[in-house]
Amino acid sequence: MKKTNFTKSLLLHIRYPWTAICLLILWIGLAVMCAILHLDAREVIELVYCAGVATLIIAFVGFRA
């Protein structure tokens, strides 16, 4: 059962590489920005919330067939 979910997830990333790359850049960029700017916890939480919403939008648009 678990192997099927992993395979399905892997196929989504192979089938839609540009969407996966955009999401990767979004989250790595967020991590780098938080490390460089030394943000406090409240600001990091707000940024993660905004990145989560952006991830949902990008995933919805990018992964739909």
PDB file of N, CA, C, O and CB in Angstrom:
ATOM      1  N   MET A   1       0.819  -1.191   0.000  1.00  0.00           N
ATOM      2  CA  MET A   1       0.000   0.000   0.000  1.00  0.00           C
ATOM      3  C   MET A   1       0.865   1.258   0.000  1.00  0.00           C
ATOM      4  O   MET A   1       0.645   2.175  -0.791  1.00  0.00           O
ATOM      5  CB  MET A   1      -0.933  -0.004   1.202  1.00  0.00           C
ATOM      6  N   LYS A   2       1.854   1.290   0.899  1.00  0.00           N
ATOM      7  CA  LYS A   2       2.683   2.473   1.035  1.00  0.00           C
ATOM      8  C   LYS A   2       3.554   2.688  -0.205  1.00  0.00           C
ATOM      9  O   LYS A   2       3.806   3.826  -0.602  1.00  0.00           O
ATOM     10  CB  LYS A   2       3.555   2.361   2.279  1.00  0.00           C
ATOM     11  N   LYS A   3       4.008   1.597  -0.810  1.00  0.00           N
ATOM     12  CA  LYS A   3       4.837   1.701  -2.011  1.00  0.00           C
ATOM     13  C   LYS A   3       4.039   2.295  -3.168  1.00  0.00           C
ATOM     14  O   LYS A   3       4.599   3.020  -3.990  1.00  0.00           O
ATOM     15  CB  LYS A   3       5.394   0.323  -2.402  1.00  0.00           C
ATOM     16  N   THR A   4       2.751   2.003  -3.246  1.00  0.00           N
ATOM     17  CA  THR A   4       1.897   2.546  -4.296  1.00  0.00           C
ATOM     18  C   THR A   4       1.777   4.063  -4.162  1.00  0.00           C
ATOM     19  O   THR A   4       1.822   4.777  -5.164  1.00  0.00           O
ATOM     20  CB  THR A   4       0.506   1.895  -4.248  1.00  0.00           C
ATOM     21  N   ASN A   5       1.626   4.560  -2.940  1.00  0.00           N
ATOM     22  CA  ASN A   5       1.530   6.003  -2.724  1.00  0.00           C
ATOM     23  C   ASN A   5       2.838   6.701  -3.101  1.00  0.00           C
ATOM     24  O   ASN A   5       2.826   7.780  -3.694  1.00  0.00           O
ATOM     25  CB  ASN A   5       1.173   6.302  -1.259  1.00  0.00           C
ATOM     26  N   PHE A   6       3.961   6.078  -2.753  1.00  0.00           N
ATOM     27  CA  PHE A   6       5.249   6.655  -3.100  1.00  0.00           C
ATOM     28  C   PHE A   6       5.425   6.693  -4.608  1.00  0.00           C
ATOM     29  O   PHE A   6       5.896   7.687  -5.160  1.00  0.00           O
ATOM     30  CB  PHE A   6       6.386   5.865  -2.451  1.00  0.00           C
ATOM     31  N   THR A   7       5.048   5.613  -5.271  1.00  0.00           N
ATOM     32  CA  THR A   7       5.176   5.550  -6.727  1.00  0.00           C
ATOM     33  C   THR A   7       4.287   6.593  -7.392  1.00  0.00           C
ATOM     34  O   THR A   7       4.704   7.246  -8.348  1.00  0.00           O
ATOM     35  CB  THR A   7       4.820   4.148  -7.239  1.00  0.00           C
ATOM     36  N   LYS A   8       3.079   6.750  -6.896  1.00  0.00           N
ATOM     37  CA  LYS A   8       2.162   7.749  -7.454  1.00  0.00           C
ATOM     38  C   LYS A   8       2.724   9.153  -7.257  1.00  0.00           C
ATOM     39  O   LYS A   8       2.655   9.978  -8.169  1.00  0.00           O
ATOM     40  CB  LYS A   8       0.766   7.635  -6.801  1.00  0.00           C
ATOM     41  N   SER A   9       3.273   9.433  -6.090  1.00  0.00           N
ATOM     42  CA  SER A   9       3.880  10.731  -5.821  1.00  0.00           C
ATOM     43  C   SER A   9       5.086  10.965  -6.722  1.00  0.00           C
ATOM     44  O   SER A   9       5.269  12.063  -7.248  1.00  0.00           O
ATOM     45  CB  SER A   9       4.291  10.833  -4.350  1.00  0.00           C
ATOM     46  N   LEU A  10       5.896   9.947  -6.898  1.00  0.00           N
ATOM     47  CA  LEU A  10       7.067  10.060  -7.762  1.00  0.00           C
ATOM     48  C   LEU A  10       6.649  10.319  -9.211  1.00  0.00           C
ATOM     49  O   LEU A  10       7.272  11.126  -9.901  1.00  0.00           O
ATOM     50  CB  LEU A  10       7.923   8.787  -7.673  1.00  0.00           C
ATOM     51  N   LEU A  11       5.614   9.648  -9.667  1.00  0.00           N
ATOM     52  CA  LEU A  11       5.124   9.860 -11.031  1.00  0.00           C
ATOM     53  C   LEU A  11       4.604  11.282 -11.228  1.00  0.00           C
ATOM     54  O   LEU A  11       4.776  11.860 -12.301  1.00  0.00           O
ATOM     55  CB  LEU A  11       4.021   8.854 -11.358  1.00  0.00           C
ATOM     56  N   LEU A  12       3.975  11.846 -10.208  1.00  0.00           N
ATOM     57  CA  LEU A  12       3.513  13.231 -10.317  1.00  0.00           C
ATOM     58  C   LEU A  12       4.690  14.175 -10.510  1.00  0.00           C
ATOM     59  O   LEU A  12       4.611  15.108 -11.309  1.00  0.00           O
ATOM     60  CB  LEU A  12       2.709  13.635  -9.070  1.00  0.00           C
ATOM     61  N   HIS A  13       5.783  13.942  -9.786  1.00  0.00           N
ATOM     62  CA  HIS A  13       6.951  14.812  -9.915  1.00  0.00           C
ATOM     63  C   HIS A  13       7.660  14.620 -11.249  1.00  0.00           C
ATOM     64  O   HIS A  13       8.229  15.566 -11.794  1.00  0.00           O
ATOM     65  CB  HIS A  13       7.922  14.554  -8.778  1.00  0.00           C
ATOM     66  N   ILE A  14       7.627  13.413 -11.770  1.00  0.00           N
ATOM     67  CA  ILE A  14       8.244  13.177 -13.073  1.00  0.00           C
ATOM     68  C   ILE A  14       7.366  13.738 -14.180  1.00  0.00           C
ATOM     69  O   ILE A  14       7.873  14.293 -15.155  1.00  0.00           O
ATOM     70  CB  ILE A  14       8.492  11.673 -13.296  1.00  0.00           C
ATOM     71  N   ARG A  15       6.067  13.600 -14.039  1.00  0.00           N
ATOM     72  CA  ARG A  15       5.133  14.050 -15.067  1.00  0.00           C
ATOM     73  C   ARG A  15       5.023  15.573 -15.103  1.00  0.00           C
ATOM     74  O   ARG A  15       4.852  16.158 -16.172  1.00  0.00           O
ATOM     75  CB  ARG A  15       3.760  13.435 -14.832  1.00  0.00           C
ATOM     76  N   TYR A  16       5.118  16.195 -13.973  1.00  0.00           N
ATOM     77  CA  TYR A  16       4.986  17.650 -13.881  1.00  0.00           C
ATOM     78  C   TYR A  16       6.238  18.260 -13.252  1.00  0.00           C
ATOM     79  O   TYR A  16       6.165  18.791 -12.144  1.00  0.00           O
ATOM     80  CB  TYR A  16       3.733  18.032 -13.060  1.00  0.00           C
ATOM     81  N   PRO A  17       7.374  18.196 -13.924  1.00  0.00           N
ATOM     82  CA  PRO A  17       8.622  18.638 -13.283  1.00  0.00           C
ATOM     83  C   PRO A  17       8.671  20.146 -13.032  1.00  0.00           C
ATOM     84  O   PRO A  17       9.275  20.577 -12.050  1.00  0.00           O
ATOM     85  CB  PRO A  17       9.803  18.238 -14.139  1.00  0.00           C
ATOM     86  N   TRP A  18       8.061  20.947 -13.882  1.00  0.00           N
ATOM     87  CA  TRP A  18       8.137  22.399 -13.692  1.00  0.00           C
ATOM     88  C   TRP A  18       7.382  22.839 -12.451  1.00  0.00           C
ATOM     89  O   TRP A  18       7.824  23.747 -11.746  1.00  0.00           O
ATOM     90  CB  TRP A  18       7.585  23.124 -14.914  1.00  0.00           C
ATOM     91  N   THR A  19       6.277  22.221 -12.182  1.00  0.00           N
ATOM     92  CA  THR A  19       5.529  22.550 -10.967  1.00  0.00           C
ATOM     93  C   THR A  19       6.322  22.138  -9.735  1.00  0.00           C
ATOM     94  O   THR A  19       6.402  22.893  -8.765  1.00  0.00           O
ATOM     95  CB  THR A  19       4.147  21.862 -10.971  1.00  0.00           C
ATOM     96  N   ALA A  20       6.901  20.956  -9.768  1.00  0.00           N
ATOM     97  CA  ALA A  20       7.708  20.490  -8.638  1.00  0.00           C
ATOM     98  C   ALA A  20       8.920  21.395  -8.421  1.00  0.00           C
ATOM     99  O   ALA A  20       9.277  21.685  -7.279  1.00  0.00           O
ATOM    100  CB  ALA A  20       8.167  19.040  -8.868  1.00  0.00           C
ATOM    101  N   ILE A  21       9.550  21.842  -9.500  1.00  0.00           N
ATOM    102  CA  ILE A  21      10.703  22.738  -9.386  1.00  0.00           C
ATOM    103  C   ILE A  21      10.286  24.083  -8.803  1.00  0.00           C
ATOM    104  O   ILE A  21      10.996  24.647  -7.971  1.00  0.00           O
ATOM    105  CB  ILE A  21      11.369  22.939 -10.758  1.00  0.00           C
ATOM    106  N   CYS A  22       9.143  24.599  -9.235  1.00  0.00           N
ATOM    107  CA  CYS A  22       8.650  25.874  -8.678  1.00  0.00           C
ATOM    108  C   CYS A  22       8.408  25.767  -7.183  1.00  0.00           C
ATOM    109  O   CYS A  22       8.760  26.677  -6.431  1.00  0.00           O
ATOM    110  CB  CYS A  22       7.355  26.305  -9.380  1.00  0.00           C
ATOM    111  N   LEU A  23       7.810  24.665  -6.742  1.00  0.00           N
ATOM    112  CA  LEU A  23       7.571  24.479  -5.315  1.00  0.00           C
ATOM    113  C   LEU A  23       8.875  24.324  -4.546  1.00  0.00           C
ATOM    114  O   LEU A  23       9.007  24.828  -3.431  1.00  0.00           O
ATOM    115  CB  LEU A  23       6.685  23.265  -5.084  1.00  0.00           C
ATOM    116  N   LEU A  24       9.835  23.629  -5.138  1.00  0.00           N
ATOM    117  CA  LEU A  24      11.143  23.478  -4.506  1.00  0.00           C
ATOM    118  C   LEU A  24      11.827  24.827  -4.342  1.00  0.00           C
ATOM    119  O   LEU A  24      12.362  25.124  -3.274  1.00  0.00           O
ATOM    120  CB  LEU A  24      12.027  22.536  -5.324  1.00  0.00           C
ATOM    121  N   ILE A  25      11.814  25.636  -5.376  1.00  0.00           N
ATOM    122  CA  ILE A  25      12.426  26.972  -5.309  1.00  0.00           C
ATOM    123  C   ILE A  25      11.725  27.832  -4.268  1.00  0.00           C
ATOM    124  O   ILE A  25      12.380  28.566  -3.527  1.00  0.00           O
ATOM    125  CB  ILE A  25      12.374  27.665  -6.686  1.00  0.00           C
ATOM    126  N   LEU A  26      10.411  27.748  -4.205  1.00  0.00           N
ATOM    127  CA  LEU A  26       9.643  28.522  -3.224  1.00  0.00           C
ATOM    128  C   LEU A  26      10.082  28.196  -1.802  1.00  0.00           C
ATOM    129  O   LEU A  26      10.355  29.106  -1.019  1.00  0.00           O
ATOM    130  CB  LEU A  26       8.141  28.252  -3.385  1.00  0.00           C
ATOM    131  N   TRP A  27      10.155  26.905  -1.451  1.00  0.00           N
ATOM    132  CA  TRP A  27      10.457  26.520  -0.080  1.00  0.00           C
ATOM    133  C   TRP A  27      11.928  26.671   0.266  1.00  0.00           C
ATOM    134  O   TRP A  27      12.256  27.050   1.390  1.00  0.00           O
ATOM    135  CB  TRP A  27      10.032  25.104   0.155  1.00  0.00           C
ATOM    136  N   ILE A  28      12.819  26.385  -0.671  1.00  0.00           N
ATOM    137  CA  ILE A  28      14.246  26.588  -0.398  1.00  0.00           C
ATOM    138  C   ILE A  28      14.541  28.080  -0.276  1.00  0.00           C
ATOM    139  O   ILE A  28      15.316  28.497   0.585  1.00  0.00           O
ATOM    140  CB  ILE A  28      15.120  25.951  -1.515  1.00  0.00           C
ATOM    141  N   GLY A  29      13.925  28.876  -1.135  1.00  0.00           N
ATOM    142  CA  GLY A  29      14.089  30.328  -1.038  1.00  0.00           C
ATOM    143  C   GLY A  29      13.582  30.871   0.286  1.00  0.00           C
ATOM    144  O   GLY A  29      14.193  31.765   0.870  1.00  0.00           O
ATOM    145  N   LEU A  30      12.477  30.338   0.757  1.00  0.00           N
ATOM    146  CA  LEU A  30      11.947  30.756   2.054  1.00  0.00           C
ATOM    147  C   LEU A  30      12.918  30.409   3.175  1.00  0.00           C
ATOM    148  O   LEU A  30      13.153  31.223   4.068  1.00  0.00           O
ATOM    149  CB  LEU A  30      10.585  30.101   2.314  1.00  0.00           C
ATOM    150  N   ALA A  31      13.483  29.205   3.134  1.00  0.00           N
ATOM    151  CA  ALA A  31      14.437  28.790   4.170  1.00  0.00           C
ATOM    152  C   ALA A  31      15.692  29.659   4.151  1.00  0.00           C
ATOM    153  O   ALA A  31      16.188  30.067   5.201  1.00  0.00           O
ATOM    154  CB  ALA A  31      14.820  27.315   3.984  1.00  0.00           C
ATOM    155  N   VAL A  32      16.199  29.939   2.960  1.00  0.00           N
ATOM    156  CA  VAL A  32      17.397  30.779   2.848  1.00  0.00           C
ATOM    157  C   VAL A  32      17.100  32.196   3.340  1.00  0.00           C
ATOM    158  O   VAL A  32      17.906  32.797   4.051  1.00  0.00           O
ATOM    159  CB  VAL A  32      17.903  30.814   1.384  1.00  0.00           C
ATOM    160  N   MET A  33      15.947  32.716   2.957  1.00  0.00           N
ATOM    161  CA  MET A  33      15.582  34.065   3.375  1.00  0.00           C
ATOM    162  C   MET A  33      15.458  34.154   4.896  1.00  0.00           C
ATOM    163  O   MET A  33      15.922  35.121   5.500  1.00  0.00           O
ATOM    164  CB  MET A  33      14.269  34.488   2.711  1.00  0.00           C
ATOM    165  N   CYS A  34      14.840  33.162   5.509  1.00  0.00           N
ATOM    166  CA  CYS A  34      14.704  33.165   6.970  1.00  0.00           C
ATOM    167  C   CYS A  34      16.066  33.057   7.649  1.00  0.00           C
ATOM    168  O   CYS A  34      16.281  33.665   8.698  1.00  0.00           O
ATOM    169  CB  CYS A  34      13.799  32.011   7.426  1.00  0.00           C
ATOM    170  N   ALA A  35      16.986  32.292   7.066  1.00  0.00           N
ATOM    171  CA  ALA A  35      18.316  32.146   7.660  1.00  0.00           C
ATOM    172  C   ALA A  35      19.128  33.425   7.523  1.00  0.00           C
ATOM    173  O   ALA A  35      19.845  33.800   8.451  1.00  0.00           O
ATOM    174  CB  ALA A  35      19.064  30.985   7.011  1.00  0.00           C
ATOM    175  N   ILE A  36      19.029  34.091   6.399  1.00  0.00           N
ATOM    176  CA  ILE A  36      19.822  35.300   6.166  1.00  0.00           C
ATOM    177  C   ILE A  36      19.292  36.488   6.965  1.00  0.00           C
ATOM    178  O   ILE A  36      20.070  37.260   7.526  1.00  0.00           O
ATOM    179  CB  ILE A  36      19.835  35.642   4.681  1.00  0.00           C
ATOM    180  N   LEU A  37      17.983  36.631   7.014  1.00  0.00           N
ATOM    181  CA  LEU A  37      17.393  37.811   7.649  1.00  0.00           C
ATOM    182  C   LEU A  37      17.233  37.689   9.165  1.00  0.00           C
ATOM    183  O   LEU A  37      16.920  38.676   9.830  1.00  0.00           O
ATOM    184  CB  LEU A  37      16.057  38.086   7.038  1.00  0.00           C
ATOM    185  N   HIS A  38      17.445  36.482   9.725  1.00  0.00           N
ATOM    186  CA  HIS A  38      17.319  36.246  11.168  1.00  0.00           C
ATOM    187  C   HIS A  38      15.968  36.748  11.684  1.00  0.00           C
ATOM    188  O   HIS A  38      15.902  37.587  12.583  1.00  0.00           O
ATOM    189  CB  HIS A  38      18.472  36.937  11.931  1.00  0.00           C
ATOM    190  N   LEU A  39      14.904  36.222  11.099  1.00  0.00           N
ATOM    191  CA  LEU A  39      13.555  36.635  11.464  1.00  0.00           C
ATOM    192  C   LEU A  39      13.148  36.022  12.798  1.00  0.00           C
ATOM    193  O   LEU A  39      13.645  34.966  13.188  1.00  0.00           O
ATOM    194  CB  LEU A  39      12.558  36.238  10.371  1.00  0.00           C
ATOM    195  N   ASP A  40      12.237  36.699  13.492  1.00  0.00           N
ATOM    196  CA  ASP A  40      11.733  36.120  14.733  1.00  0.00           C
ATOM    197  C   ASP A  40      10.633  35.105  14.403  1.00  0.00           C
ATOM    198  O   ASP A  40      10.221  34.970  13.251  1.00  0.00           O
ATOM    199  CB  ASP A  40      11.197  37.233  15.689  1.00  0.00           C
ATOM    200  N   ALA A  41      10.174  34.408  15.418  1.00  0.00           N
ATOM    201  CA  ALA A  41       9.249  33.284  15.221  1.00  0.00           C
ATOM    202  C   ALA A  41       7.934  33.733  14.580  1.00  0.00           C
ATOM    203  O   ALA A  41       7.396  33.034  13.722  1.00  0.00           O
ATOM    204  CB  ALA A  41       8.963  32.596  16.559  1.00  0.00           C
ATOM    205  N   ARG A  42       7.424  34.869  14.980  1.00  0.00           N
ATOM    206  CA  ARG A  42       6.143  35.353  14.441  1.00  0.00           C
ATOM    207  C   ARG A  42       6.243  35.615  12.948  1.00  0.00           C
ATOM    208  O   ARG A  42       5.342  35.259  12.188  1.00  0.00           O
ATOM    209  CB  ARG A  42       5.700  36.632  15.166  1.00  0.00           C
ATOM    210  N   GLU A  43       7.331  36.234  12.527  1.00  0.00           N
ATOM    211  CA  GLU A  43       7.516  36.531  11.107  1.00  0.00           C
ATOM    212  C   GLU A  43       7.695  35.245  10.294  1.00  0.00           C
ATOM    213  O   GLU A  43       7.201  35.142   9.171  1.00  0.00           O
ATOM    214  CB  GLU A  43       8.729  37.455  10.910  1.00  0.00           C
ATOM    215  N   VAL A  44       8.404  34.264  10.868  1.00  0.00           N
ATOM    216  CA  VAL A  44       8.591  32.986  10.172  1.00  0.00           C
ATOM    217  C   VAL A  44       7.252  32.273  10.007  1.00  0.00           C
ATOM    218  O   VAL A  44       6.972  31.703   8.952  1.00  0.00           O
ATOM    219  CB  VAL A  44       9.587  32.084  10.941  1.00  0.00           C
ATOM    220  N   ILE A  45       6.435  32.306  11.043  1.00  0.00           N
ATOM    221  CA  ILE A  45       5.121  31.671  10.965  1.00  0.00           C
ATOM    222  C   ILE A  45       4.271  32.331   9.888  1.00  0.00           C
ATOM    223  O   ILE A  45       3.586  31.638   9.135  1.00  0.00           O
ATOM    224  CB  ILE A  45       4.405  31.740  12.322  1.00  0.00           C
ATOM    225  N   GLU A  46       4.304  33.654   9.803  1.00  0.00           N
ATOM    226  CA  GLU A  46       3.543  34.359   8.774  1.00  0.00           C
ATOM    227  C   GLU A  46       4.049  34.002   7.376  1.00  0.00           C
ATOM    228  O   GLU A  46       3.250  33.806   6.460  1.00  0.00           O
ATOM    229  CB  GLU A  46       3.625  35.876   8.994  1.00  0.00           C
ATOM    230  N   LEU A  47       5.355  33.919   7.210  1.00  0.00           N
ATOM    231  CA  LEU A  47       5.923  33.560   5.908  1.00  0.00           C
ATOM    232  C   LEU A  47       5.583  32.126   5.519  1.00  0.00           C
ATOM    233  O   LEU A  47       5.288  31.852   4.355  1.00  0.00           O
ATOM    234  CB  LEU A  47       7.435  33.744   5.924  1.00  0.00           C
ATOM    235  N   VAL A  48       5.623  31.215   6.480  1.00  0.00           N
ATOM    236  CA  VAL A  48       5.273  29.823   6.195  1.00  0.00           C
ATOM    237  C   VAL A  48       3.797  29.722   5.818  1.00  0.00           C
ATOM    238  O   VAL A  48       3.436  28.949   4.931  1.00  0.00           O
ATOM    239  CB  VAL A  48       5.583  28.917   7.413  1.00  0.00           C
ATOM    240  N   TYR A  49       2.955  30.486   6.477  1.00  0.00           N
ATOM    241  CA  TYR A  49       1.534  30.502   6.140  1.00  0.00           C
ATOM    242  C   TYR A  49       1.332  30.990   4.703  1.00  0.00           C
ATOM    243  O   TYR A  49       0.587  30.381   3.935  1.00  0.00           O
ATOM    244  CB  TYR A  49       0.753  31.399   7.129  1.00  0.00           C
ATOM    245  N   CYS A  50       1.987  32.069   4.351  1.00  0.00           N
ATOM    246  CA  CYS A  50       1.873  32.608   2.983  1.00  0.00           C
ATOM    247  C   CYS A  50       2.450  31.636   1.956  1.00  0.00           C
ATOM    248  O   CYS A  50       1.885  31.474   0.874  1.00  0.00           O
ATOM    249  CB  CYS A  50       2.595  33.968   2.879  1.00  0.00           C
ATOM    250  N   ALA A  51       3.558  30.994   2.279  1.00  0.00           N
ATOM    251  CA  ALA A  51       4.150  30.013   1.370  1.00  0.00           C
ATOM    252  C   ALA A  51       3.247  28.788   1.230  1.00  0.00           C
ATOM    253  O   ALA A  51       3.172  28.186   0.158  1.00  0.00           O
ATOM    254  CB  ALA A  51       5.544  29.591   1.868  1.00  0.00           C
ATOM    255  N   GLY A  52       2.580  28.429   2.290  1.00  0.00           N
ATOM    256  CA  GLY A  52       1.633  27.312   2.215  1.00  0.00           C
ATOM    257  C   GLY A  52       0.469  27.612   1.294  1.00  0.00           C
ATOM    258  O   GLY A  52       0.054  26.756   0.514  1.00  0.00           O
ATOM    259  N   VAL A  53      -0.060  28.823   1.379  1.00  0.00           N
ATOM    260  CA  VAL A  53      -1.145  29.231   0.487  1.00  0.00           C
ATOM    261  C   VAL A  53      -0.646  29.263  -0.953  1.00  0.00           C
ATOM    262  O   VAL A  53      -1.335  28.802  -1.863  1.00  0.00           O
ATOM    263  CB  VAL A  53      -1.706  30.616   0.898  1.00  0.00           C
ATOM    264  N   ALA A  54       0.543  29.803  -1.160  1.00  0.00           N
ATOM    265  CA  ALA A  54       1.123  29.837  -2.504  1.00  0.00           C
ATOM    266  C   ALA A  54       1.357  28.425  -3.027  1.00  0.00           C
ATOM    267  O   ALA A  54       1.149  28.164  -4.212  1.00  0.00           O
ATOM    268  CB  ALA A  54       2.441  30.625  -2.503  1.00  0.00           C
ATOM    269  N   THR A  55       1.784  27.518  -2.165  1.00  0.00           N
ATOM    270  CA  THR A  55       1.994  26.124  -2.561  1.00  0.00           C
ATOM    271  C   THR A  55       0.688  25.489  -3.014  1.00  0.00           C
ATOM    272  O   THR A  55       0.651  24.792  -4.028  1.00  0.00           O
ATOM    273  CB  THR A  55       2.598  25.318  -1.401  1.00  0.00           C
ATOM    274  N   LEU A  56      -0.383  25.730  -2.264  1.00  0.00           N
ATOM    275  CA  LEU A  56      -1.679  25.182  -2.654  1.00  0.00           C
ATOM    276  C   LEU A  56      -2.131  25.707  -4.007  1.00  0.00           C
ATOM    277  O   LEU A  56      -2.655  24.951  -4.825  1.00  0.00           O
ATOM    278  CB  LEU A  56      -2.722  25.506  -1.603  1.00  0.00           C
ATOM    279  N   ILE A  57      -1.932  26.984  -4.244  1.00  0.00           N
ATOM    280  CA  ILE A  57      -2.334  27.577  -5.522  1.00  0.00           C
ATOM    281  C   ILE A  57      -1.500  27.009  -6.668  1.00  0.00           C
ATOM    282  O   ILE A  57      -2.040  26.606  -7.698  1.00  0.00           O
ATOM    283  CB  ILE A  57      -2.194  29.110  -5.473  1.00  0.00           C
ATOM    284  N   ILE A  58      -0.176  26.981  -6.479  1.00  0.00           N
ATOM    285  CA  ILE A  58       0.708  26.446  -7.529  1.00  0.00           C
ATOM    286  C   ILE A  58       0.410  24.969  -7.785  1.00  0.00           C
ATOM    287  O   ILE A  58       0.356  24.541  -8.938  1.00  0.00           O
ATOM    288  CB  ILE A  58       2.194  26.626  -7.133  1.00  0.00           C
ATOM    289  N   ALA A  59       0.219  24.194  -6.731  1.00  0.00           N
ATOM    290  CA  ALA A  59      -0.067  22.767  -6.895  1.00  0.00           C
ATOM    291  C   ALA A  59      -1.407  22.552  -7.589  1.00  0.00           C
ATOM    292  O   ALA A  59      -1.528  21.676  -8.445  1.00  0.00           O
ATOM    293  CB  ALA A  59      -0.062  22.061  -5.534  1.00  0.00           C
ATOM    294  N   PHE A  60      -2.396  23.331  -7.233  1.00  0.00           N
ATOM    295  CA  PHE A  60      -3.711  23.189  -7.855  1.00  0.00           C
ATOM    296  C   PHE A  60      -3.637  23.479  -9.344  1.00  0.00           C
ATOM    297  O   PHE A  60      -4.194  22.737 -10.153  1.00  0.00           O
ATOM    298  CB  PHE A  60      -4.726  24.118  -7.187  1.00  0.00           C
ATOM    299  N   VAL A  61      -2.958  24.547  -9.706  1.00  0.00           N
ATOM    300  CA  VAL A  61      -2.841  24.914 -11.113  1.00  0.00           C
ATOM    301  C   VAL A  61      -1.882  23.986 -11.855  1.00  0.00           C
ATOM    302  O   VAL A  61      -2.162  23.574 -12.981  1.00  0.00           O
ATOM    303  CB  VAL A  61      -2.373  26.359 -11.242  1.00  0.00           C
ATOM    304  N   GLY A  62      -0.762  23.660 -11.233  1.00  0.00           N
ATOM    305  CA  GLY A  62       0.284  22.906 -11.918  1.00  0.00           C
ATOM    306  C   GLY A  62       0.049  21.415 -12.035  1.00  0.00           C
ATOM    307  O   GLY A  62       0.462  20.812 -13.025  1.00  0.00           O
ATOM    308  N   PHE A  63      -0.606  20.794 -11.050  1.00  0.00           N
ATOM    309  CA  PHE A  63      -0.761  19.358 -11.064  1.00  0.00           C
ATOM    310  C   PHE A  63      -2.100  18.895 -11.645  1.00  0.00           C
ATOM    311  O   PHE A  63      -2.321  17.693 -11.794  1.00  0.00           O
ATOM    312  CB  PHE A  63      -0.608  18.835  -9.680  1.00  0.00           C
ATOM    313  N   ARG A  64      -2.974  19.810 -11.968  1.00  0.00           N
ATOM    314  CA  ARG A  64      -4.234  19.340 -12.570  1.00  0.00           C
ATOM    315  C   ARG A  64      -3.982  18.910 -14.011  1.00  0.00           C
ATOM    316  O   ARG A  64      -3.152  19.490 -14.710  1.00  0.00           O
ATOM    317  CB  ARG A  64      -5.330  20.452 -12.518  1.00  0.00           C
ATOM    318  N   ALA A  65      -4.685  17.923 -14.425  1.00  0.00           N
ATOM    319  CA  ALA A  65      -4.441  17.350 -15.762  1.00  0.00           C
ATOM    320  C   ALA A  65      -5.295  17.987 -16.827  1.00  0.00           C
ATOM    321  O   ALA A  65      -5.205  17.613 -17.996  1.00  0.00           O
ATOM    322  CB  ALA A  65      -4.693  15.863 -15.750  1.00  0.00           C
TER     323      ALA A  65
END
